[in-house]
Amino acid sequence: MQAVIAGVTELLPVLRQRAQEAEDGRVIPAESVKSLAETGFFKLLQPKSAGGLEAGPVTFFDAVRLIASACGSTGWVASVVGVHPWQLALFPPQAQDDVWGADPATRMSSSYAPTGKARKIEGGYQLDGRWSFSSGCDHATWVLLGGIVLDDDHKPIDFRTFLLPISDYLIDDVWDTVGLRGTGSNDIVVDNAFVPEHRSLSFTDVTRCACPGQARNEGPLYRIPFGSIFSYAITTPIIGMATGAYAAHVEYQRQRVRASYVGQKSADDPFAQVRIAEAAALLDAAWLALERDMTELMAYANNNEKIPLPLRLRTRRDQVTGTGQAIRAVDLLFENSGGRALKMGTPIQRFWRDAHAGRVHAINDPERALTMFGRGEFGHDVPPDAMF
């Protein structure tokens, strides 16, 4: 696994140089995705049964943090595309064979918000509609789509994830945003596609951590809750963006002279030093909480023990708090950078925009996540369909 981290680390200067190219093109350069694949990054959470590395989640998130510290958009796409092999490992084995049978390097994008329509029919499901924000879809040939299944009376009976090949959907290029511009998070359009039963997965099974794919993939990695793995796949790149902003800011401040303060060097400004220290503490706290949570989750999984609800809720609490800490850190750094940092093309303003764009992801809703934690602490029931 350290070889992957070493390969990613070696790639960082190139990703940093391509950050503006990704932003201008509104998509990650194909060369960057190819280079990441060559490091083995996309195999980190892929099961050994499909030629993957089946690494621990901390290793995966460490690699994501590094990538995002060089380019926020590349880190975001790497994280969300890189977590999909973990989810596919939970699907029925036939679905895994459909994707990885011919090519274990096949990549998937996703859009989980159930904005399209799903209807149960003989042998499977019929999907129709539009799904938004499918990051990295230009670099994938399959997609995972969330859908609420309706019966003949249009009443909801299930919430499932559906797996579709690229022949069953179109990509509509609509992504033109103020932040994370390089992620290519375009819309997926489906026109009455048939999805066989084995290419779907119920969130009821996912929440229970009891999925059909575990019959093939028995390792502890695949007994971790979806809400723990996926939610941190959103927070970690934001921590990485703030980490990249921190490094860029410190380097910039070493050279900066503040004309408004009679030529004072920014590096000698005690108020600037306080902000840097506060930002560093926030980033450390966010990362250390991730490491603790993932280590404890894996300890239960390694012992084949049921993961307790308080730990699952705490992980969601720490995840959404970690996002807030990273945003606070990048804000401190941006506010401390001066007017020249506003210039387009500078890394500080790009990291600031990218981090704030990632903050609006639905999984980062702090009140919802923290309310779940509070309900658990007071002994109240937690909604069974809540993502934790």
WOKAVEN-V339311 format. One record per run of one state. SS is the DSSP state (~ for helix, > for strand, _ for the rest). FROM is the first residue (numbers start at 1). TO is the last residue. If there is no record, write none. Layout:
SS&FROM&TO / SS&FROM&TO
//
This chain:
_&1&1 / ~&2&17 / _&18&18 / ~&19&25 / _&26&29 / ~&30&39 / _&40&40 / ~&41&43 / _&44&47 / ~&48&50 / _&51&56 / ~&57&70 / _&71&71 / ~&72&82 / _&83&83 / ~&84&88 / _&89&92 / ~&93&100 / _&101&107 / >&108&111 / _&112&116 / >&117&121 / _&122&123 / >&124&134 / _&135&136 / ~&137&139 / _&140&141 / >&142&150 / _&151&155 / >&156&165 / ~&166&168 / _&169&169 / >&170&172 / _&173&180 / ~&181&183 / _&184&185 / >&186&196 / ~&197&199 / >&200&202 / ~&203&208 / _&209&211 / ~&212&215 / _&216&219 / ~&220&223 / _&224&225 / ~&226&255 / _&256&256 / >&257&258 / ~&259&261 / _&262&263 / >&264&265 / ~&266&268 / _&269&269 / ~&270&302 / _&303&308 / ~&309&335 / _&336&338 / ~&339&342 / _&343&346 / ~&347&359 / _&360&361 / ~&362&364 / _&365&365 / ~&366&377 / _&378&388
//
